[in-house]
């Protein structure tokens, strides 16, 4: 299973689609798990926002960074960023 960090998914999403990535609610409970939950799954979720193709300016919530990468088709963009 490929693992993603919050920062690399946020950078790829901004570069490829011009969209922003946010954490869900910023609570103390969620902040305690940053190192673990940012990689694959978040109890509070991740929010993608911006001018989405065909939808106008809106927001979508995802449970994991893997879901964001899959739906946004960012696999190749992230691989390219990892190589250099």
Secondary structure, DSSP 8 states (H G I E B T S, - for coil): -----HHHHHHHHHHHH--EEEES---HHHHHTHHHHTTSEEEEEEEEEEEETTTEEEEEEEEEHHHHHHHHT-HHHHHHHHH-
